[in-house]
Amino acid sequence: MTGLPTTDEIFYNNAGLERTRVERIVNDASVNADDGELFLEYRQSESLSYDDGQLKGASYDTLHGFGLRTVAGEATGYAHASELSEDAMHRAADTVRAVTAGHSGAAAEAPKGTNQGLYVADNPLTDMAFEAKVKLLQNIDAYARGKDDRVRQVSASISGEWQAVQIVRAGGYRVGDIRPLVRLNVSVVLEHDGRMESGGHGTGGRASYDAYIDPDCWQNAVHEAIRQASVNLEAIPAPAGAVPVVLGAGWPGILLHEAIGHGLEGDFNRKKTSAFSGLMGQRIASPGVTVVDDGTMPDRRGSLTVDDEGTPSQRTVLIEDGVLTGYLHDRLNGRLMGAASTGNGRRQSYAHAPIPRMTNTIMLNGDHDPDDILSGVDKGVYAVTFGGGQVDITSGKFVFSCTEAYEIDGGKIGRPLKGATLIGNGPDVLTRVSKIGNDMALDPGVGTCGKDGQGVPVGVGQPTMLIDELTVGGTAV
């Protein structure tokens, strides 16, 4: 769209920095370093929440600053400030040069650009009036209460972000990116015969608010929230034991992200702390299991035109037909492991150094019909949606709670289950996948991944798949 500012205008015209002097500071700080960059950031964000028939919260925040990094071998010098000034950058340069003292490094080659854009640069915070956002939340509340007389509580929220970044390297290399991000969430509480249960649904992506203020979008979110709460009203306590588990398409890919994806990030494998360390080229999963991390999907929550080191995002095959074929690298870990960056150097903000992180992590389609997968299971659990989860990277052990799950009885979906948790080991569970569906779906766009105290937006996806045996925690029988 014409009229939108460029990152040069944001950081040099508007913030008052002088480009050639900034580049000189970066050049001086990078002497004898193996790598490094200046990361400039300007971000606007807002969030509105509506609960119990009234606006409960409205926030707006502007963040700006820089992070300056030098790398010498495995050592990293990092300094940051919330002040976009050359004086602050000079002070930061004095700090980060400490790691290059006595080091004689050769600057790594800068990333090669692609000029590929994956999302619009529009600012979602300014393309819709505040009053219209409040009215949207009011409409959601009224619509939900009118759809089901069991509704006792409605909570709705909308949030938006507009982030501009520029990465500057020694030698005059500069690349910028402007990243919109929006999210809509709806949750409800239903009551029936004295029992109360909740349900929720969210959606989002790198786009303007337009798609999410469309009634087809937000009404679908309401329908899903009420449907999930209705299912939970009928749920029985989940039995405990080791049984076949069918994972649904889409959001259950979060198990793949946590239990397998983190273990394939380069830093854990360089330090040999991952359960997958040293297994490159070996079979680690059942035949047919192919997993990719794809940061190049247009408008997706986890996508990036360039990562936070300036490397263009790419599609990286991690597991191909059950064989480990790749790790996710930032520049530092890639260089130390003799590999190129895969465009997965990410950071939460200018106050954080980049580390290897996932973007959109997906298991690709198999050739089984999802209905045939379910009909082939006599007794088991069908897990449709997950809540929170935890994983130990070193051992691969994980625990995930199901927010929507069903018993499988005689090859048919039976009663809904409450309190089901899936307990297993990432490397082991991959070898127990026996059937993969042909219905790969992506999550609705609400994922946030935490690592080393940093949160970044991510995406997941997978088809329906059968795990022959997995421990389900619930109620002992």
SVG drawing of the C-alpha trace seen along z (x, -y; Angstrom):
<svg xmlns="http://www.w3.org/2000/svg" viewBox="-32 -14 77 67">
<polyline fill="none" stroke="black" stroke-width="0.4" points="0.0,0.0 1.4,-3.5 2.1,-6.0 3.4,-3.5 6.8,-4.4 9.9,-2.4 12.3,-1.2 14.8,-3.9 12.2,-6.6 11.3,-5.2 14.8,-4.9 16.7,-7.6 14.2,-10.3 11.8,-10.0 14.2,-8.8 16.9,-11.3 19.7,-8.8 22.2,-9.4 22.7,-6.3 26.4,-6.7 27.4,-7.4 25.3,-4.4 27.1,-2.2 30.4,-3.5 29.6,-2.5 28.7,1.0 31.9,1.3 34.0,0.2 32.2,2.5 32.7,5.5 36.5,5.3 38.0,8.7 34.5,10.2 33.3,13.4 29.8,12.0 27.4,9.5 24.8,6.9 22.8,3.9 19.1,4.7 16.8,1.6 13.2,2.0 10.1,-0.2 6.9,1.4 3.3,0.4 0.9,2.7 -2.6,2.7 -5.0,5.0 -8.7,4.6 -10.6,7.1 -14.3,7.3 -15.7,9.4 -19.1,9.7 -20.7,7.2 -18.2,4.4 -14.8,3.2 -12.4,4.5 -9.0,3.5 -7.6,1.4 -3.8,0.9 -1.5,-0.8 2.2,-0.6 5.1,-2.0 8.5,-0.3 11.7,-1.3 15.4,-0.6 18.4,1.3 20.5,4.3 24.2,4.4 25.9,7.8 29.5,9.0 30.4,12.7 33.9,14.2 34.0,17.9 31.2,19.1 31.3,15.9 28.7,13.2 28.8,9.6 25.4,8.0 24.3,4.5 20.9,2.9 19.1,-0.3 15.6,-1.8 17.2,-5.0 17.6,-5.3 20.7,-7.6 24.2,-7.5 25.6,-8.2 23.8,-5.1 25.2,-3.1 28.7,-4.2 28.4,-3.1 27.0,0.2 29.9,0.6 32.4,0.1 30.7,2.9 30.5,5.5 34.1,5.0 35.1,6.7 34.5,10.2 36.7,9.5 39.7,8.3 42.6,10.5 40.4,12.3 41.3,12.3 38.1,13.1 37.0,12.7 33.5,11.3 31.0,13.9 29.4,13.3 26.2,11.3 22.9,13.1 21.7,13.1 18.4,11.3 15.4,12.6 13.2,9.5 10.3,11.8 7.5,10.3 5.2,12.5 2.7,10.1 1.4,6.5 3.1,3.7 -0.2,2.0 -0.5,1.0 -3.5,2.7 -3.6,0.3 -4.5,-2.6 -6.8,-1.0 -9.7,-0.6 -11.1,-3.2 -11.0,-2.5 -14.8,-2.8 -15.2,-0.1 -13.0,2.3 -15.1,1.8 -18.2,2.3 -16.8,5.5 -16.3,6.9 -19.8,5.8 -21.2,7.6 -19.3,10.8 -20.7,10.7 -24.3,10.1 -24.1,12.8 -22.7,15.4 -25.4,14.8 -28.1,14.9 -26.8,18.2 -27.2,20.3 -29.3,19.6 -26.7,21.7 -24.1,19.0 -23.1,17.5 -20.0,15.6 -18.4,14.3 -14.8,13.0 -13.5,11.6 -10.3,9.8 -8.6,8.3 -4.9,7.4 -2.7,5.9 1.0,5.2 3.0,3.4 6.8,4.0 9.4,2.4 13.0,3.8 16.2,3.1 19.3,5.2 22.7,3.4 26.0,5.3 29.5,4.3 30.3,3.3 27.0,1.4 24.6,4.3 21.1,3.3 17.7,5.1 14.4,4.1 11.1,5.8 7.7,4.4 5.6,7.1 1.9,6.8 0.3,9.3 -3.3,9.5 -5.2,11.9 -8.9,12.4 -10.0,14.6 -13.4,15.7 -14.1,17.8 -17.4,18.7 -18.7,20.4 -21.9,22.5 -24.0,23.8 -26.3,26.8 -27.9,28.5 -25.4,26.7 -22.4,27.8 -20.2,25.1 -17.7,25.7 -15.7,23.4 -14.7,23.4 -12.6,21.1 -11.3,20.3 -8.8,17.9 -7.5,16.9 -4.8,14.6 -2.0,13.9 0.2,11.4 -2.5,9.2 -4.8,6.3 -7.9,6.5 -10.1,6.7 -10.3,10.5 -11.1,10.8 -13.8,8.2 -15.7,10.0 -18.8,11.7 -17.9,15.0 -14.7,15.0 -15.8,13.8 -19.1,15.7 -17.2,18.9 -15.0,18.2 -18.1,17.9 -19.6,21.1 -16.4,23.0 -16.2,21.7 -19.8,22.7 -19.3,26.1 -16.3,26.8 -18.0,25.8 -21.0,27.9 -18.7,30.9 -17.1,30.4 -20.5,30.3 -21.0,33.9 -17.4,35.0 -16.6,37.9 -13.3,38.3 -10.6,39.7 -9.4,43.2 -5.6,43.6 -3.5,46.1 -1.5,46.9 -3.7,46.9 -3.7,46.1 -4.1,42.3 -5.4,40.6 -4.3,36.9 -6.6,34.7 -5.4,32.4 -4.2,28.9 -3.7,27.6 -2.4,31.0 0.7,30.2 1.7,28.3 2.8,31.7 5.1,32.0 6.4,28.5 7.2,29.1 8.2,32.7 10.2,32.9 10.8,29.4 12.7,27.9 15.0,30.9 15.9,30.1 17.1,26.5 20.7,26.0 21.9,24.8 20.7,27.9 22.4,30.1 25.7,28.2 25.8,28.5 24.7,32.2 21.9,31.6 19.1,32.7 17.7,36.2 18.4,36.0 22.0,35.0 24.4,37.0 21.5,38.7 21.8,36.9 21.1,39.2 19.6,41.9 16.0,43.1 14.3,41.4 10.7,41.9 8.3,44.3 8.4,44.4 6.1,41.7 6.9,39.1 8.1,35.9 8.4,32.8 9.3,29.3 9.8,25.9 8.4,23.3 8.8,19.6 7.8,18.7 4.0,19.2 2.2,15.9 0.3,14.2 1.0,17.0 1.6,16.1 5.0,17.8 6.3,16.5 9.0,14.0 10.2,12.3 13.6,12.2 14.6,13.5 16.0,11.2 19.6,11.6 18.6,10.5 18.5,14.0 15.5,14.7 13.2,17.3 13.1,20.7 11.5,24.1 13.7,26.6 13.1,30.3 13.9,31.7 12.7,35.3 12.1,36.9 10.3,40.2 11.4,40.9 15.1,40.0 16.6,37.0 17.8,34.6 18.2,31.1 18.4,28.9 17.2,25.3 20.1,22.8 20.8,19.2 24.1,17.8 26.1,18.5 25.2,22.2 25.2,22.8 28.7,21.5 30.0,23.5 28.4,26.7 29.6,26.1 26.2,25.3 24.4,22.3 21.7,20.4 18.2,21.7 16.6,18.3 15.6,19.3 17.5,16.7 14.8,15.0 14.5,12.7 11.6,11.4 12.7,7.8 15.8,5.6 16.5,6.4 17.3,10.1 20.1,11.7 18.9,14.0 18.7,17.8 17.5,20.7 13.7,20.8 10.9,22.5 8.6,20.6 5.7,22.8 6.5,26.5 4.4,29.0 4.1,32.7 3.2,33.3 0.3,35.4 0.3,39.2 -2.1,41.3 -4.7,42.5 -8.3,41.4 -8.9,39.9 -12.2,41.8 -10.3,45.1 -7.7,44.2 -10.4,43.9 -12.4,46.9 -9.3,49.1 -9.0,48.4 -11.0,50.5 -10.3,48.8 -8.3,45.5 -8.4,41.8 -9.0,39.1 -7.2,35.9 -8.6,32.8 -7.3,29.8 -4.4,29.2 -3.9,26.7 -0.6,26.3 2.4,28.7 5.9,29.2 8.9,31.0 12.4,31.8 14.7,31.2 17.5,33.5 15.3,36.6 12.5,35.7 9.8,36.5 6.6,34.4 3.3,33.9 0.3,32.3 -3.2,31.5 -6.2,32.0 -8.9,29.4 -11.0,31.5 -10.7,35.3 -13.0,38.3 -12.9,42.0 -12.7,44.3 -15.0,47.3 -15.3,49.9 -13.8,47.7 -16.2,44.8 -15.9,41.5 -17.5,42.0 -18.0,39.9 -16.0,36.7 -13.3,36.9 -12.3,34.5 -8.9,34.2 -6.9,36.2 -3.2,35.7 -0.8,37.2 2.5,38.4 5.4,39.7 8.9,39.2 9.4,37.3 12.0,39.6 9.9,42.7 6.5,41.3 7.8,40.7 8.6,44.4 5.0,45.3 3.3,43.4 1.6,46.1 -0.9,44.1 -0.8,40.6 -3.9,38.9 -4.3,36.9 -6.0,34.0 -3.1,31.8 -4.4,28.5 -2.7,25.5 -3.5,24.1 -5.9,21.1 -3.0,18.7 -2.6,18.3 0.7,20.0 3.4,18.4 6.6,20.3 8.7,19.7 12.4,20.4 15.2,18.9 12.8,16.3 11.8,15.2 8.4,15.5 7.8,15.4 4.8,16.1 4.8,19.5 2.6,21.8 2.0,25.5 0.1,28.0 -0.3,31.7 -2.7,34.3 -4.7,36.8 -2.3,39.5 -2.4,42.7 0.1,43.3 -0.1,47.1 0.5,46.6 0.8,43.6 0.2,43.1 -2.9,41.2 -3.1,39.7 -6.5,39.2 -8.5,41.0 -7.1,44.4 -9.5,47.3"/>
</svg>
